[in-house]
Amino acid sequence: MLVVTVGNIEGKPVKKYLGVVSGEAILGANIFKDLFAGIRDIVGGRSAAYEKELRKAKDIALQEMVEEAARLGANAILSVDLDYESIQIGQGGGMLMVSANGTAVVV
């Protein structure tokens, strides 16, 4: 499955538009990761724990979107957009949410 952020693929005309497809992933970031990320933010540097969770959520969201497109008979997804959100839950932690959206097509 070809997945691109642009609206067309040079040399491959769209034969059929199948509609919008999406995938979502919401992952919890436990309190220890939150604590260490907060300390890292104070002293500077990157938070490897959060970066790993964000990559994991992105991969899950993209995979769900690809699976939905495949069920529709698509062989490509155009105009893919990734959105990242942090959802705060109480005072002890939060959730990371990634959504992937695009247009399923046959090229």
C-alpha positions as CSV (number, residue, x, y, z in Angstrom):
1,M,0.0,0.0,0.0
2,L,1.4,3.3,-1.1
3,V,0.8,6.0,1.6
4,V,1.6,9.6,0.8
5,T,1.0,13.1,2.2
6,V,0.4,14.6,-1.2
7,G,-2.8,14.7,-3.3
8,N,-1.5,12.8,-6.3
9,I,1.3,10.5,-7.4
10,E,3.3,11.5,-10.4
11,G,2.8,9.1,-13.3
12,K,0.0,7.2,-11.5
13,P,-3.4,8.6,-12.3
14,V,-6.3,7.9,-9.8
15,K,-8.7,5.4,-11.4
16,K,-11.1,5.4,-8.5
17,Y,-11.7,7.3,-5.3
18,L,-12.9,5.1,-2.4
19,G,-13.4,7.6,0.3
20,V,-11.8,8.9,3.5
21,V,-10.1,6.3,5.7
22,S,-8.8,6.8,9.2
23,G,-7.0,5.1,12.1
24,E,-6.6,6.1,15.7
25,A,-4.4,5.1,18.6
26,I,-4.7,6.2,22.2
27,L,-1.9,5.1,24.5
28,G,-1.5,5.7,28.2
29,A,1.7,7.3,29.5
30,N,2.2,6.0,33.0
31,I,3.0,8.2,36.0
32,F,6.7,7.2,36.1
33,K,7.2,8.2,32.4
34,D,5.3,11.5,33.2
35,L,7.5,12.2,36.2
36,F,10.8,11.5,34.3
37,A,9.6,13.5,31.3
38,G,8.8,16.4,33.6
39,I,12.3,16.2,35.1
40,R,13.9,16.0,31.7
41,D,11.9,19.1,30.6
42,I,13.2,21.0,33.6
43,V,16.9,20.1,32.9
44,G,16.6,20.1,29.2
45,G,17.0,17.3,26.6
46,R,14.7,14.9,24.9
47,S,12.2,12.6,26.5
48,A,12.9,9.2,25.0
49,A,10.0,7.6,26.7
50,Y,7.5,10.0,25.1
51,E,9.2,9.8,21.7
52,K,8.9,6.0,21.8
53,E,5.2,6.2,22.8
54,L,4.5,8.7,20.0
55,R,6.2,6.6,17.4
56,K,4.2,3.5,18.6
57,A,0.9,5.4,18.5
58,K,1.7,6.8,15.0
59,D,2.5,3.3,13.7
60,I,-0.7,1.9,15.1
61,A,-2.9,4.7,13.6
62,L,-1.2,4.4,10.2
63,Q,-1.7,0.6,10.3
64,E,-5.4,0.9,11.1
65,M,-5.8,3.4,8.3
66,V,-4.0,1.1,5.8
67,E,-6.2,-1.9,6.9
68,E,-9.4,0.1,6.4
69,A,-8.2,1.2,2.9
70,A,-7.3,-2.4,2.0
71,R,-10.8,-3.6,3.0
72,L,-12.2,-1.1,0.5
73,G,-9.9,-2.4,-2.3
74,A,-7.5,0.5,-2.3
75,N,-3.8,0.3,-3.3
76,A,-2.9,3.8,-2.2
77,I,-3.8,6.5,0.3
78,L,-3.4,10.1,-0.7
79,S,-3.3,13.3,1.3
80,V,-2.5,11.6,4.6
81,D,-2.6,13.8,7.7
82,L,-1.4,12.9,11.1
83,D,-2.7,14.7,14.2
84,Y,-1.2,14.4,17.7
85,E,-3.1,15.2,20.9
86,S,-2.3,14.9,24.6
87,I,-5.3,14.1,26.8
88,Q,-4.8,15.0,30.5
89,I,-6.6,12.6,33.0
90,G,-6.7,13.9,36.5
91,Q,-3.4,15.0,38.1
92,G,-1.6,11.7,37.7
93,G,-1.1,11.3,34.0
94,G,-2.5,11.4,30.6
95,M,-3.0,9.7,27.3
96,L,-1.4,10.2,23.9
97,M,-3.7,10.2,20.9
98,V,-2.7,10.0,17.3
99,S,-5.1,10.0,14.4
100,A,-4.3,9.3,10.7
101,N,-6.6,10.3,7.9
102,G,-6.4,10.1,4.1
103,T,-8.2,9.3,0.9
104,A,-8.2,5.7,-0.2
105,V,-7.8,5.3,-4.0
106,V,-7.0,2.9,-6.7
107,V,-4.1,4.1,-8.9
